[in-house]
Amino acid sequence: MVPAASSPNSPRAADIRLADRWFEALDQRRIGTSAESWVAQVLGIHVDEAGAIWIQLASVDNPYTAIVVHVSPSTTVDRVVTALEERVASDARPEIIDIAAVA
């Protein structure tokens, strides 16, 4: 018998599918087009009990540049990429980009 937590329709399974989609969308994706561009590596994804998603990223070339992006279920991948590009363009170095708060 399969435990309820591993059921394909369980909230946990939905969180895993959501995390997988974000991973596929962002891991190894080039952020920016200028000489300042970088390739993202997803280090971790956490979906909290409220449904907010926390994505930890770093540059493939410099894993010490880790940044956390906080998104809501309605946030688009394009919005995340734009926020990451703006971060590079403005040369700001926040540790967290909170997109969920503005979504």
Secondary structure, DSSP 8 states (H G I E B T S, - for coil): ---GGGSTTSHHHHHHHHHHHHHHHHTT-EE-SSTT-EEEEEEEEEE-TTS-EEEEEEESS-GGG-EEEEE-TT--HHHHHHHHHHHHHHT---SEEE-TTT-
